[in-house]
Amino acid sequence: MELSDANLQTLTEYLKKTLDPDPAIRRPAEKFLESVEGSQNYPLLLLTLLEKSQENVIKVCASVTFKNYIKRNWRIVEDEPNKICESDRVAIKANIVPLMLSSPEQIQKQLSDAISIIGREDFPQKWPDLLTEMVNRFQSGDFHVINGVLRTAHSLFKRYRHEFKSNELWSEIKLVLDAFALPLTNLFKATIELCSTHANDASALKVLFSSLILIAKLFYSLNYQDLPEFFEDNMETWMTNFHSLLTLDNKLLQTDDEEEAGLLELLKSQICDNAALYAQKYDEEFQPYLPRFVTAIWNLLVTTGQEVKYDLLVSNAIQFLASVCERPHYKHLFEDQNTLTSICEKVIVPNMEFRAADEEAFEDNSEEYIRRDLEGSDIDTRRRAACDLVRGLCKFFEGPVTGIFSGYVNSMLQEYAKNPAVNWKHKDAAIYLVTSLASKAQTQKHGITQANELVNLTEFFVNHIQPDLKSANVNEFPVLKADGIKYIMIFRNQVPKEQLLVSIPLLISHLQAESIVVHTYAAYALERLFTMRGTNNTTLITAAEMAPFVEVLLTNLFKALTLPGSSENEYIMKAIMRSFSLLQESIIPYIPSVITQLTQKLLAVSKNPSKPHFNHYMFESICLSIRITCKANPDAVGSFEEALFMVFTEILQNDVQEFIPYVFQVMSLLLEMHKNEIPSSYMALFPHLLQPVLWERTGNIPPLVRLLQAYLERGANTIASAAADKIPGLLGVFQKLIASKANDHQGFYLLNSIIEQMPPESVDQYRKQIFILLFQRLQNSKTTKFIKSFLVFINLYCIKYGALALQEIFDSIQQKMFGMVLEKIIIPEIQKVSGQVEKKICAVGITKILTECPPMMDTEYTKLWIPLLQALIGLFELPEDDTIPDEEHFIDIEDTPGYQTAFSQLAFAGKKEHDPVGQMVNNPRIHLAQSLHKLSTACPGRVPSMLNTSLNAEALQYLQGYLQAASVTL
């Protein structure tokens, strides 16, 4: 695409259409942009638009499109074409910083993100002048520009907070510190001076405080990995100023908004984080400053109101105290009983209260409430921070703290008892207090793993939790119901099993509660209880114990999906999946109605899939229905196909990308259930599965390969007779996969199935070409994974067609090629093969080469006979060689750039491991002994003399053991 006005005009029109609410207009426009994004100059056209367009909407739209384009395409992935040409890359890097700095804030943010995406790949090696370009702008004095630089620096450096330590990372951080630390410190001091100069100018203060927030965030990122020498030398400057900012109060910066945190709150929150970082990681160096920070933050906590806008500040301030109180050398600050009482009274209890804002979230924004409360993304909530502080204090002062709180809990419960309808919030706080006191260590998977011995959890459960859940009205006091259910969930390992069994029918009835939070918690609690382990690796709660509840459980779970706000509730769907898995054949009588409801749901969500977890559990549930039913009655597979194929066809025709990998997995499962021939409905689909466009998406590759393997296992003869013209297409897929380092193993899965299943004459004409492709790949890029797969393949080929056929095909490609493969690949590398079936294939294949290949006995290949035997005994007896050359370590982990439906394996669609050797050979060691015996009988005297003169002593000893076990002699 040229940089012409006509193209700018076209692009503007299409961008406008992508904003249209009507999918009939929007989708074609999106498809058009997708189709041109590979063209040269496309990103430059977008940058030109966002700089020059007269319409603000187009500017913003171009900036978002540009950022997403960079996100998808900037990264260069090995084996895949470079999606942005070099000249465009150079032009983007040359223009993007000045363009970002001169743009309005809304666009600046998008471009700043784009710079950090490019920086992640190219900085510092391929973009050395980025830092100098940014630091030079600090001199401009224009805070719009300075904030642009700070924002970009923040998005570039914040990854230092969670990167693993490495030399590469250290040298990058050192480079950044050398260029950035001093200018940042000078900017910090200058900005603080400007704040006092402009103390009465509200609009100036807003800009300056935005800068200070970004500077404080950068401080955190640059100090996270280790304490840099520069910051240690300048600690006085930073900490004194941070401390005075914590105690600063300027009326002009206060906001009337009760919800949104203002600049002052955001700055103080970040400073609390910075202080906590130093207190935790660099306590020795920070010691002189600590007491004054504790005092300032304590005062902040005691004087800050309950409004939502202070939540982040209060929770970070409490987190600071929590991180200080559990360090042994700050213990003395908290030892006094009065201090502890005052912390409990003034900080912990007030911040455990269920506020009006929480009640509002519980009722009107339940999804967010559940995410915060259940999944622990409530890191920034006051309650979570107060809970962490309780845990921190209990480390050294468990007795006194438990004592202080027991008093509070009792008085709160008494208040509730006087008038439940009015005082229910007191009970909520009491339950929360007991939970935070009792839980010392918690995991998502197992709930509480370590509890406070001083709290009697079962007694509290029976006296205060069960009565709420036993009341007939499931819609009364929803917050307390949710608390009670959460209590069961958290303390499921501490509460005795008989109490859990009493709770199950109560949880099932709460699936009908109107409150989204309550019925979601009930589903989640059931799902967690069903995954608890009992003795002998069985589930704690058995299918027999669930028998009386099967019908009501299934009915209520599916009914819950029809409640307002829960039509795609992932917790309910996960509970359905887990119930099927636990109950097994007890669900068979209900399958007809269940599968109808699941297919209707599948059809509905396929119109616009938006909840990946929900969708995943839905497909898992479909797989479980199929497996459980067909295990009892294999002929039922037909009725599942009838129920599902119509929806599947629609999904494939409408190209619902998120669902296609799942559909292929379910189809594989169904096809593998068929015993004899392949049904015609599957054969009609076969040609479509070979279309290149399906193989472009990485998420489709594993399930498609499995589906083609299922076709080959069930219908190789049908394919050979009725679809022979499709064999080149099948091999084309293999050729594409084999060329990629990330997917070559999938190519081998397919090739192994072709060799094993297809009638030999149908692939005769292609065999030589297959080997040539494999050798080309070996020459161009030989990786450990490729060699392992290659070894399994040639041994499988040897088992299927014979050792002589293997030798002949190698030597027909190039003279003496067979010897080269033995010497350079099989003998030195066989130790790397892993996996039982894979090792067995290799052992049987090599045994055939040793004992059924005449050229091994009487040509120049004979010199390889003993080394090959020794390698085979090594495969049996030596530990697996799992060393991988350094540079290869990173091949497989490439997450494909940009959004692509990644492949999600369905656990319940799993296929059994297939052993192509099967019963033919049970014990490969004995098989080797028997085959050598046979060879020795055919060539009298040769074998023992070769063994005795050349095989090393240890290997010979092992071999004698095999011969004894097989009761044969040579």
N, C-alpha and C positions, 0 to 999 in steps of 0.2 A: 504494500500500500504506500503510495507516495504521500509526502506531506503537502497535500494540496487542499485548497478551499473546498473543492467538491467533496473530498473524503471527510473533511471536518464536518461538513453539512450532513452527510450521510450518517456519520457517527452520532451527531447531535440528535437526529431523528430517532435512531434506534435506542439511544440512551433514554430518551423521553418515553418510548414505548415500554421500556423495562419497568417503568414506574406505574404502568397502567394496571388498575385492579382486575381487569378482565383477562383471564388466563389465555383466551384466544388471541389477544394482541400481545400479551407479555411474553408468553413462551416462545413464539417464533423469533421475537427480538432477542431473547436470551440465547436461543440456538444460533442466531446469526453472529452475535458477538463471540460465541464460543468458536464458531467456524473460522473467524478471521484472526483470532488471537495469536495464531502461529505466524502471522505475516510480519515481515520486517516493517519497522516504523510504527506498528500498532501502539506500543506503549508511549511513543513520542507524540502521537496524535492525541492520546488521552491527556498527556501533560500540557500540550498546547491548549487543549480545550479548557483545562481547569485554570490556566493562566489567563486566557483571552476571552472566553465566552462572556456574553453580556448577561446571561441568565444565571442567577445564583444556584438554582436547582440543578442546572447542568454541571456547574462547577463542582458542587458537592457530589453529584452522582458520578462524575468522571473521577473524582479523587477516591471514592469508595471502590469503583471498578478497578482503578489502577492498583490500589492496595491489594485487592483480592487476586489480581493478575500476578502480582509479584509473589504473593503467598503461594500460589499454585505452581509458578513456573521458574522462580529464580534458582532454586536449588538444582544443581547438576547431579543427576543420578547415574551411577555407573550402569553401562549396558543400555542406557536409554538416550534417545537423541536430545541434544541441548535445545531447550525450547525457546530460548531468547538469543538472537544472533549477537555476536561479539560487539558489533558497532553500536547496537541498541544499548547493550550493557554499559559501554563506555560513556555514551551520551547521557544515560540516566544518572550515572554516578557523578558526572560533571555538573548536571543542572539541578539535581533534586534538593541539595541543601539550600542554595539561595532561594529557590522557588518556595520551599517550605517556610523559610523565614519571612518571606514577603507576603505569604497568604494569610487570610483571616483565620481566626482560631479553629473554627470547625474543620477547615481543610488542612490546617497545620497539623492537627491531630492525626489525620489519615496518613499524611506524607511522613510524619514522624514515625508512625508504625511501619510504613514501608521501608524507611531508612534502617530501622532496627532489624527488619527481616533480612535486608540485603547485608547489613553489618554482621548478622549472625553467621552468614556464609563467607563473606569477603573480608571482614575486618579481622586482624590488621593486615594480613599478607597482601590481599588483592586491593586494599583500599587504604594505603598508608597515610594519605593526606587528609583523611576524614577528621581526625582529632584536631590537627592544626587549624583546619578550616573552621571547626566549631569554636575552639578556644579564642581564635582571633576576633570572633564576634562579641566576646565579652566586653571588648574595648568600646563597642559602639555606643554604650550608654542608653540605647533604646531597649526598654524592658520587654517590648513585644518580641523583639529579636532574641533577647537574652533568654526569655522564657521558652521560646521555640527551641533554642539550643539545649536548655536544661531538660526540657521534656524529652527531647531525642536522646540525650545522654542517659536519662533515667530508663527509657525503654531499652537502650542498648546494654546498660550495665546491670539491670536488675537480675539478669540470669546468674550473676555471680553468687546470688543468695542460695541457689540450689544446684550449682554444678558440682560434680565430684572433683576432688583435688587431683591435679595433674600438672606436670611440668609446663605443658602448653598453656594451661589456665594461668599458672603463676606468672609466666613470662608476659602473657597478655595483660594481666592486672598490673604488673610492674610498669609496662609501657604506658598504660593509662595513667597510673599514679604519677610517673615522671612528667607527663605532659599536663595533667589535669589537676593534681592535688593543690598546688600552689595557687593557680588562677582561681580555683573554686573557693579556697580559703580567703583570698583577697576580695572576691565577689561577696562572700558571706559578711565580711567585716564592713565593706562599703554599703551593702544593702541595709545592715543594721543601723549604720549612721544615718542613712537616708530616712529610715523609719522614724528616728527621733526628729530629724529636720522637718519631715512632713507629718508630724504626729496629729495635726489638725485637719489634714486633707484626706477625706474618706476615699476618693477615687484613687489617689496615689497609693494610699495604704493597701488597697485591694491588690494592686499589681505587685507591690513589694512583698506582701505576705504570700502571694502565689509563688513568687520566686523562692522565698524562705522555705516553703513546704517542699518544693522540688530539691532545694539544696540539702535539706534534712534527709530526704529519701536517698539522695546520691551518697550522702555520708554513710547511711546504713549499708548500701550495696558495696561501697568501696572498703568498708571495715569488716565485712561479714566473714570472709575466708580466714583472715588473720589480721593482727594489729599492725598496720603499716608503720614503718619508722617515722614517716612524715607526720602522721596523725598523732603518734606518741609524743613527738617533739612539740606539736602544737596543741596538745590536749587542753592546756590552760585556756587558749583562745576559744576553742569550740565549746568546752564544758561550761565556762563562765557565761558565755552568751546563751547557750541552751538553757542554763539555769535561770537567767534573767528573763528569757522569753516565757518560761513556764509560769513565772509569777506575774507576768505582765497582764494588765487588763486595760483595754482601750474601748471606751463606750462606742466609738465610731465603728468598731469591728463586730459589735454585737448584732445578732440578727433577731428579727421577730419570729422567724419561722421556727416552729417547735420540732419539725421533723428533720429538716436538712441541717447537717453540721456546717457551721460557718468556718471561715479561714482560720480563725484563732483556735477553734477546737481541733481542726485537722492538724495544725502545726504542733499543738501541744501533744496530740496523740502520737505523732511521729517521734517527737522528742522522748516521750515515755518509752517507745520502742527502742530508740537509740540507747537510752540509759540502761534498759534491760539487757540489751546486747552486750554492753560493756560490763555490766554487773555479772553476767553469766560467764562471758568468755575471757574477759581480761580483768578479773577482779583485783589482782595485785596492783596493776597500774591505776585502776579506777578508785581504789580505796580512799584516797584523800578527798574525793568529790562525793563519795556515796552518801554520808550522813545528810549533807544539805539537799541532795536529791530526794532522799526518803522523806525529809521534812516537807519539802515543797510539794511532793506528790501526795503525801498524807493530807496536807491542807487543801489541796485541789479536790481530793475525794470528799472531804467533809463539807466543802462549800458548794459542790456542784449539784444542780437540781436533778429531778427525775425525768426531765424531758428526753424524748427520743434523740434529739440532736446531739446530746452529750454521750450517747451509748458507746461510740467508738473510743472516745477519750476516757470514759470511766473504765471500760473493760481493759484498755491498754495500761491505764494507771494501776488497776488491780493486778494485772499480769506482771507488772514491774515488781509489786510487793511480793507476789507469789514466787517470782524467780529469785528474789533476794532472801526470802525467809527459809528456803530449803537449802541454802549454802551454809555449810558448817561455820565459816568464819563470820557470818552476820548473825548467828544464832542469838548472841547476847542482846541484840537490838529488840528482841521479841520476848525475852524470858519473863519479864515481869507480868504477874497475873493481871494487873490493871491494864497493861498494854493489850494483852490478849482479849480481855473483856471488851475493851474499847474498840478493837478491830472488829470483833464479832458483832458488837452492837451498832457501830456507826458505819461499817463498810459492808460486812457480809449480809446481815439480815435485810437491811433496806434494799440491797441489790438482788435479793432473791424474790422480791415481791412480784406477783403477776400483775402487770400494769394494764391500764385501759388499752394502751397500744398493743400489748400482747394479746389481749382479748379480741381486739379488732382483727389482728392477723389470724388468730385461731379460727375466727368465723368467716372472714372475707378473703383471706389470702392463704388458704390452708396448705397449698403446695409448698410455698416458701416456708411456712411454719414447720411443716413436717421435715423439710430438708434441713432446716436449722437444728431442729430438736432431735431427730432420729439419726441423721447422718453425720452429726457433729460438724456441720458447716456453720455452727453457731459459735465459731471461734471468737467472733467480735461481740457476742451478746454479754450483757452484764451478768446474767445467771451463770453462764459458762465460766466467766472469769472468777466469779465469787466461789464457784465450785472448785476451781483449780487452786484458789487461795486456801480453801479449807483443806484440800489435799496436801498443799505445801506445809501448812501449819502442823498438820497431823504427823508430819515426818519426825519432828522433835517433841511435839507437845500433844500427842494423841489423847492422853488422859484428861488434862485440863480442858482441852477444846471440846471433847465429847461431853464432859461435865457441863460446861457452859451451855452447849446447844441442847442437851437433854431438857434443861429447864425451859428453853424457848419452845421446843417441840411440844412439850406437855401443855404449856400455857396456850399455844396456838390451837391445839386440838380441843382444849376446853372451850375456847372462844367459839370454835366451829359448832361444838355440841349444843351451846346455848341457843344458836339460831342458824341452822345450816343454810337456809335460803339466802340469808344476808352475808354470813361470814364464811362462805365456802373458800374464799381466797386464802384464809388462814390455814385451812387444811392443805391447800395446794402448796403453800410455802413450807409447811411442816414435812410433806412428802419429799419435797425437793431437798430440804435440809438433811433428812434421813439418808436419802440417796447419796448426796455428796459426802456425807460423813462416812457412810459404810463402804463406798467403793474406792479401793486403793489403786487397783489396776483393772483396766477394762480393755477388751478388744471387740471389734465389730462382730467377729465370728463367734466368740464364746460368751459375750456379755461380761459380767464381772468375773475376773479370774483370781482376785485377792480381796478379801473383805476385812473390815475392822471388827476385831473379835468383841469389841465392847458393845456392839449393837445387835440385838436379837431380831434378825430379819424375819424369821418365820412367825414369831409372835406378833410383830407389827403387821405382817401380811394378813394373818387370821383376824386380828382385831380391827384393823383400820382399812385394809384394801378390799378384802373379800366382800364385806357388807355392801360397799358401793356397787360392786359388780353383780351382786346377787339381787339387787332391787329390780322389781319387775319392769320398770320403765327404763328402756335402754337410752332414752333421749334426755333423761334428767341429769343435771350437773355434768354436761359433756366434758368440761376440763378435768374434773375429778375422775371421770371414767377413763379418760386418756391417760391420766397420771397412774391410775391403778393398773391399766394394761401395760404401760411402760415399765412399771415396777416388776411385773411378772417377767417381762422380756429381759430386763437388766439382771435380775437376780435369779434367772432360771437355774443356775448351777447351785445356788445356795438353798433354794426352797425345796423341801423334800418332794419326791416324785408323786406321792399320793395327793399332795396339794395341787400339783400341776394337773393331775388327772381330773380333780374337781374343777379346775379352771377351764378345761377345754370346752365343755358345753357352754360355759358363760361367754367365752371368747366367740364361739360360733354364733350365739344369739346377738352379740354386739356387731356382727357383720351387717346387721339390719339397721344400725343406728343411722339417723339422718346426718349427723355431723361427719364431714369428710375425714377429719382427723381421727375420730373414734373408730369408724369402720376400717380405715387404713391401718391404724395401730393394731386392731384385732387381727387383720389378715397377716400383718408382719409378725405378730407374736406367734400365731399358729405356725407360720412358715419356719420361724426360728426353733420352736419346740419340736417340730417334726425332724429337724436336722440334728438334734442332740444325740450323742452316742451313748449307748448303754454298754453292757458287758459284751465280750466276744465280738466287738466291732459291729454290733447290730444297732438299730435305732433304739433310743431309750423308750420311746412310745411305740408300741407295736401295732401292726394292722389289726390284730385280734382285739386289742384294747379299744381301737377306734370303731370296731364293727357296728356298735349301736348308733353311731353318729354319721355314718357314711352319707346317707341320703340328705340329712339336714345340712351337713357340711357343704356338699356339692351344690345343693339348691341355693343356700345362702351366699356362697361365693359367686355363683353366676348372677344371682339377683343383685349383689352389691355392684356389679359392673353396670347395672342399669340405673343406679342412684345418681342424682344430679352431681356433676363434677368428677365422677369416677369412671366415665366410660372407657378411659384408657389408663386406669390406675395400675401402675407396674407392680405395686405390692400385692394387689389382689391376684393379678395374673401369676405372680411368682408363687403365691400360696396355692393356686390351682395346680401349677406344675408340681410343686412339692407334695401336694395331697395325692395326686395321681401316682407319683413315684413311691410314696409310702404305702398306699392302699393296694397297689398292683391289681390282682384279678378281682378284688371286691368292687372295682369300678365298672367291670364289663357290662352289667345290666343297664348302666346309665349311659353307656357310650353313644347309642343312637342320638339321644337328645343333646349330649355334650358336644359331639362332633358337629351337629347342626349349628349350635350356638357359636362354636369356635370358627366355623367357616363364615358364618354371617359377620362375625367380628372382623375376620381377616379381610373380607370383601370391603367392609366399611372403612377400615383404617388404610387399606391399600390406595384409597383415593388421595390420601395426603398423609404419608407416614411421618409422624413428628416425635414419637416417643420410642427411641431405640431399645430401651430395656423392656418396655411393655411388649414390643414386637418380638423380641428375642424369646421371652418366656412363652409367648403365645405359640410360636413355632415349636418350642420344646414340648409344650403340652400336646400339640398335634402329634408329634413324634411318639410321645409316650402312649397316647391313645392307640396308635397303630401297633406299636411293639407289643403292648400288653394284650390287645385283642388277638393279634395274629399269632402270638405265642400259643394261645389257647386254641385258636381256630384259624389255621393258615389260609383257608379259602375266603376269609373275610376281607382279604386285601382288595378284592374287586369293589366291595361297597365303599371302601375309603376312596378308591380312585374315582368312583362316581361322584362322591361328595366333593372331592377337592379339585378335580381336573378343570372344572369350568372356571373356578376362581384363578387357578394357576395360569390357564390360557390367557385370561384377562391381564394378569400381572405381567406376563411375558410380552403380550401385544402392546401394552401401554408403557413398556420399558420402565417399570417401577424399580429403579436401580437398587434401592435399599433392600428389596425383598427377593431379588433374583437369586442371590447366593443361597438363601434359605430354601427357595422353591427347589433348586437343584438337589439340595441335601435330602429334602423330604422325598423327592422323586427317586433318588438313589435308594433310599430306605425301602420304598414301595417295590421298586424293580427287583431289589435283592431278595424280597419275600417270595417272588415267583419262582416256582421250582423248575418248570420245563422251558418252553419256548418264550420268546419275547412277544407280548401282546402287540397287535397292529397299531394301537393308539400310540405306543412308544416309538414304533418304527417311523410313523409319520413325522415325528418331531426330530428324528435323528439328523437329517441334513441341516436343520436350523442350528444345531448345537456346534456345527463346525464353522459357522460364520465368523470371519476374523474380528468383526466389531465386538462380539461377546468376549473375546480373549484380550481385548485392549484393557479391560478393567481388571486390575490385580485382584480385587475381591472375588471375582468370578472364578479365578483359576483353580483353587483347590476343590471347590464343590463340582465344577464342570469335569475335572479330571476324574473325580470319583464316579460321577454319573457315566462318563464314557467307559470307565472300567466295568461298571455294572452292566452296560450294554454288551461289552465284550464277553463278560462271564456268562451272561444268560443267552446271548444271541449271536455268538461269533459266526455260526454256520449261516444263520439268516442274513447277516451282513455280507458274508462272502458270496452267497448265492443271489440275494435280491438287491444288494446295494454295493456291489463291487466297485462301482464308479466313485464311491465315497472314500475308498481306502486312501487314495492320494491326499484327500482333504484331511483324513485322520493323521497321516504322516506329516502333513503340513503343520498341524498343531504341534506335533512332537518337535518339528524343526524349529518352530518359533520359541517354544519353551526352553529347548536345549541351549539356545543362544544366550539366555539370560542367567547371570550368576544367581539371581535371587530365586528363579523358578526352575532351574535345570532338574532338580530332583523330581518335580512334578512331571517333567518330560519323560524321565526314566520310569515313573510309575506307569505312565501310559504305554511306553514302549514295552515294558515287561509284560503288561497284559496282552498287547498285540502278539508278542512272540509266544506267550504261553497259551493263549486261547484260540488264535486264528488258525484255520487249516493251513498247513505249511505251503501248499501250492498257491494260496491266495496272496502270500507276501513274498514268494520267491523272487519276483523281478525287482523288488525294492531293497532286498537284503544288503547288497553290496553298498548301495548308496547310503543306507543307514550307518554302516560302519565308517564310511568316508566322512560323513558329517561329524561323527563322534571324534575321529582322529583330528579333524580340523580344529574342533573346539579344544582338544587336548593340547594341540600345538599353540593355539592363540592364548588360552588362559586356563591353566591347569589349577584347580582349587581342590582342597581336601575333600569337600563335599562331592565335587564332580567325580573324583577318583573313586570314592567309596561307592557311589551309585554305578559307575562304569564297571567296577569289579563285580558287583552283584549281577549286573546285566550280562557280562560275558560268561559268567558261570551258569546263569539261568539258560542262556543260549546253548551252552555246552550240554546241559542236562536234557534240553528239549531236542536238539538236533545231533548230539554226539560230539565227542572230542575231535574226531577226525574232521568233521564238517567245520568246526571252529578253526582248526589249523589251516584247512584249505581256503576258507574265506579270507583269513588274514594274509596268507601267502599269495592269494590272487590279487590283492591290492598292491602289494610290493614284495619283492623277494625277501625271504628271511624275516618278514614282519612278525611272524608268530614268536620267534625267538626274542625279538626286541621287546615285545609286549610282556613276555614272561620275565625277562631279565630286568627291564626298566620299571615295570608297573606291578605285575602280580607279586613277584618275590619280595621286593622292598616294601610294598604298601599294604599287603593283605592284612597286616596287624591292625590297620586303622578301621577295618569294618566293624560296625557295632550292631547290636540287635540280634536276638536269638535266631529268628528266621533267616536274616541276612547271612549270619555266620554259617548256618546250616547249608544254605544254597552254595556258598563259596566252598565249603568243605566237600560237598558232593561233587561240585564241578571240577575242583582241582584233583580229587580222587580219580575222576574219569580221565583227565589229561594224563595223570601218572600211569594209569593202568589200561586205558582203552585207546591209546593213540600211538600206533606203531612207530611214527617218526620219532617219538620220544626215546625209543629204544635203539634205533640204529641209524641216526643221522648226526649232524653236528649239534642237534638239539639235546643229545644224550647228556652233555656236560651240565645241562640245567636240571636234570632229573633229581639229583640229590638236593641241590639248593631249594627246589620247589617242594620236595617232601619235608625238608627242614622247616620251610615257611609254614606249611600246613600244620605240622606238629606245634609250631609256635602259635598259630591261630587257636589251636585247642588249649594250649597250656599257659601261654604268657598273658600277662594283663593287657587289656586293650590299649593300643597306642592312641591317646586322645590329644596329642600335641597338635597345635594348629599354628602355622607360621603367623607371625605378628600381624602383617598387613592384612591378613585374611579375616581377622577377628571381627572386622566391622561390616562384612558384606551383607549379612543376613538381616541386620537390625534396621536397615533403612526404613524409616517410616515414610511411606510415599507422601511426597509434598502435597499440601492442599487437601481439600476435602474429597476423599474417595471412600465409597462404602468399603470399609475394610472387611475382610472375610471374618465372620464370627462363627466359629465351630459350634454346632449344636451338640451338646453332650449326649442327648438321648437319641441322636441319629447316628451315633458312632457305629463304625463297621468293625466286625471281628477281624483280627489279624489273619491274613490268608497265608497259608504255607504251601507253596507250589510243589514242594517235594513230598509233603504229606506222609502217608503211611509207607511209601516206597522205601524210605530210609528212616528208621526211628533213632538209631544211635550212630552219628557220623563216624565216631572213632572205630566202632566195630565194623562199620561198612568199609572203612579204609583197610582194616586188617583182612577182611574177607576178599576185597578186590586185589590186594597185594598177593594173597594166597593163590588166587585164580591166575594172576599174571605169572607168578613164579612157576606154576604148574605148566603154563604154556611155554615159558622160556627157562628151562631147568638150569639152576646154578647161577643165572645172571643176577637175580635180585639180591640174594644173600651176599654175593661178593661185592656188589656196589655198596650195600649197606655197611658191611664190615670195614671196607677201606675208607669210606668218605664221610659217613654220617657222624656228627659229633656225639660224644658218649651219653650226654644227658638226653638228647633226642632219641637215641637208640634205646635207652632205658624205658622212656615213655612208650615207644613203639612196641617193645616186648610186652609191656602191660596190656596194650590193645590186643595183641595177638593171643595172649593168655585168656583175656576176657571173651574173645571170639572163639576160643578153643581151636585155633588153627596154627600150623607151623609153616615156615617158608622153606 
